[in-house]
Each structure stands twice: as C-alpha cells, then as structure tokens.
Amino acid sequence: MDSYSSIKISQLAEEDRPREKLLLKGKSSLTDAELIAILIGSGTPSVSAVDLSKHILAAVNYDLRALARLSIQDLKKFKGIGEAKAISIIAAMELARRRKDSEPVSKPVITCSQDIYELMKPELQDEQIEHFYLILLTRRNQVMRKHLVSQGGTAGTIVDAKIVFKIALEYLAQSVILIHNHPSGSLHPSDQDIKLTDRLVKVGRELDLPVLDHLIFTDVGYFSFADEGIL
C-alpha cells in the first residue's frame, strides 16, 4: 500500500480523539474512520489510527459493504494492519450484519419477489461462496423459517431434491421458495439453475407442496424465475 503521513491521535485536542470524542459527544458524533480507529487501537509510528482507517476506507471508496467483503489477508496488505487488527475489523462488520437480523420483527409475509430479496439480505449480502436456502411458508405466505440447504464454492453448490422436500415436510410448510446467491454478481440463471428449478417444481407439484419462486441473489439485484414467467 502507498505510504502516507499525518498527525498522531496523541497530538490532537482531547475532544477530537476517537475514544474521548465518543465519551464526550456520543457514538453518533464519530466518523466511520474514527470508529474503525477505535477497533484497531493504534496506527504506526508515523501514522495515527484515524488516518490509517481513512486510508483503508479510501481504498474501498468509503463503501462499508465493500469493507465487509475484505478478508484477513486483504486487510493485512495495509501497512499497520496485522492479523489481530484485521480480525477486529471483520468481527465488527459481522456483528453489524447479525444485529439487523436479530432485531425482533413479526413474521413477514411474502407478497412479491422484492420481499424475498429483502428477507435474505442478512444471510446472503457480501457472501463470497454460493449458498442455497429454502424459505418455508404458511398457507397465507407467512414466513415460517429460512433454512440453509447447502453451501459450496464460488461456482456452485450441490442441492438434493430429497433433502429440500424432507425439510419442507418436517416443518409442515404449505409452499416453498428457493433462493441461492451468485457471488460473481451474475443475474442470469445457469443451465444447472434452470434444470434444478424445473426438477424441484415438478417434485413439489407431486407432493402438493408448490415452489412459488426461485430467486438468484446478488449484492446489486436479483433474478426471479416467477417474475420472468419461467417457473
């Protein structure tokens, strides 16, 4: 990474140091860089933790979602970030993601493909390997649960139709929705996606357990088999 220099935190007025600023003015007064600076604790002999944090944010265009995608090795490329500091950043980003999912909400009702996309963001946003989920619904399309069926590499994951419907039958679901992510960002279904969907739809009909949709999830949008009329 490029070298850079700036004033140290210890040279700042006390009210401008991240920890002191949080105590004096509250957490909302801190910038993203100041919050990250608290996580990493220190910079280098020539660079403050705040400026090191600014440098990291600049490298991801100040996009926290992009920061969440960085691995430990990616973060260690920044001078002054070792394994311990990289782990602190990754742990904080993961906690932020889990917080949203753990907030108490009433069971949602699926009315359209956008509902499915929003429902699955906590599980699939920023994921770098493929995951296949099953959403189980009541007769009124109320979400009973989200169930991870399988996960694999960046190019695909294996899905067994017997396992999919075994899960649905165990929970007495009335209908199901299939969803998997494309880490590549591609919104186009592969031939394997199309064949799998066709097979699962046929099995669902035989079991009187309809597949209402199959959604391909990416961080920037989605593809709905139902919306495209190919379910």
N, C-alpha and C positions, 0 to 999 in steps of 0.2 A: 504494500500500500504506500501511497505517497506520504512523505514526511510533512509535518505541519507543526506550528508552534503557537502558543497563546499564553495568556496569564493563568497562573495556578489558582485553584479554588481558595487556597490559604491566603492569597493576596487580595481576595475580594472583600468587600464590606460584608459583615456578618449576615445581614439580612438578605444578601444575594447568594449565599452558599446554599446548595440544594437542601441539605438536611435542616439547616436553620430556617431557610425560607419556608419549608413545609410546616415547621413548628410555629413560626410567626404569622404566616399568611394562609396556611391551609394547603391541602394537596392539590386543589384545583388551580392554584397560582403557579404551579411548576410547569415548565415546558416538557415536551417529550424527552428532549436531551437531558434535562435535569433529573427526570425520573429514572432514566437509564443510568445516569451518573451515580445515583444512589445505589442502584443494583450492583454496579461494578466496583464501587467503593473508591477506587483510585485510578489515576491515569499512568503517565510515565514521568520520569524526572523533568521532562521538558514540556509536557502536555497535560492539562488538567483533565479530570474525568469528564467534565462537561464538554470540553472541546473534542475529546476522544469520542464521546457519544454523538456529538454533532457530525463528526466525520463518518461514523457508521450510518447515521440516518441519511446523510447526503448520498452515500453510496447506493442506497435503496430508494432514492428520490423522495425521502421523507414519508414513505408508504409503510405503515406498521404491518400491513398484511404481507408485504414483501419481506419485512424483517422477520416475521414469524416463519417464513419458509427457509431461512438460513439454517444450515447445520452447524454443529460444533466446529467442524473443520473450516467452514466458510467464515465464521466469526474469528477464528484464530488467525486468519490471514491479516487482521488488523493489528498493527503494532501496539502492544499494550494489552491485548486481549489473550489471556491464556485459557486453559481448559475450564478452570473454576469460574471465571467471569463469563465465559460462553455459556456454561451450564446455567448460571444465574439468569441470564437473559432468556434462554429457551424455556426455563421453568416458569418465568414470569409471563411469557407470552402464552404458554399452555394454560396457566391459571386463568388468564383473562378470557380465553376461549371457553373454558369449562364453566366459568361464572355465569355466562349468558345462558348456557344450557341448564344450569341448576336453579335458575330463578323460578319460583313457583308460578305456574300458569295452569289454567283449566285445560282439559284435554281438547286439542284443536280439532276442527272439522275440515276435511279436505273438500274444497269446492272447485278447485282448478289446479292446473299444473304449477302455477306460481306458488300456491300454498305448499306443495310438495318441496319445491326448491328451497323455500324459506325454512321449512321444518328441518331439512337436512343440513343446513349450513353449519351448525355446531359440530357435526360429525365429519363433514367432508371438506369444509373450507381449508385450504392450504395443505391438504394431504398430497404426498408425493408418490404414494403407491395406490393401486386400484383396490377399492372396497366395494362389495356387493351387499346391499341392505334390502330387507323386506319390511314394508310398513303394513301392519295388520289393522284392519278397520272393522267397526261395528256395522250393523245394517244401515245406520244413518251416516256412514262415512266418518265417524268419530275415530280418531287415532287411539288404538289400544296400546301399541308399543312399536318401537323401532328395533329391529333385530339384525345384527351383523351376521350374515350367512357365511361369507368368506372374504379373504383378502389375499393379494398376491403381489406381483411386481409392478413395474411401471407400464407394462404392456398388456396385462390382463390378469384375471383371476378365474379359478375353476368353480363352476356352480352346478350342483347336483339337484335335479328337479325333485328327487325323492326327499331330500333334506328340506328344500323350500316348503313343500306342502306338508311335511311332517310337522314343521314349526307352526304353520298356519292352523292345522287341525288340532294341535295340542292346546292352542290358546282359543279355540272355537271362533276364529275370525270368520267374518261373513264375506269379506273380499280382501284383496291384497294389492299392493303397489310395489313394483320392482324399481330399484334405483341403484346405479353404480356411477362412479366418477371416472373421468378421463384425465389423469394427471398431465397429459400432453396438451390439454386445453381444446382438443378437437371436439366439435359439436356434432360430428357426423357418426352415425352408428356403423360399426364394422359389420362384415358379413356374419361374424360369430355372434354379435349382438342381436342381429335380425333373426338368425336361426334359433338362438336361445329363447328369445321372446316368443317366437311362434310356437316352440315346443311347450313352454310354460303356459301360454294362453290355452292351448289345446288340453293340457292336463287339467287346468283349472276348470274348464267347461265340463269335463267328465266328472269332476268332483263337486260340481255346483259351488265352486269357490272362485269366482271370476277375478281375473287380473285386470284391474281398471286402467293401469298405465305402466309404462316403463320409462323412467327418466334417466337421461345421461347428464350428469352433473359436472360442471366446470366452475372455476372461480369467477368467470365472467359471464356465465349464462348457462342455459340448459337446452336439451332437445327432448321433446315429449312425443312418444310414439302415438299416444291418443290424439294429441293436437294435430299431428300430421296425418291422421287417418290410416295408419298402417298397423294398428294393434289387432 
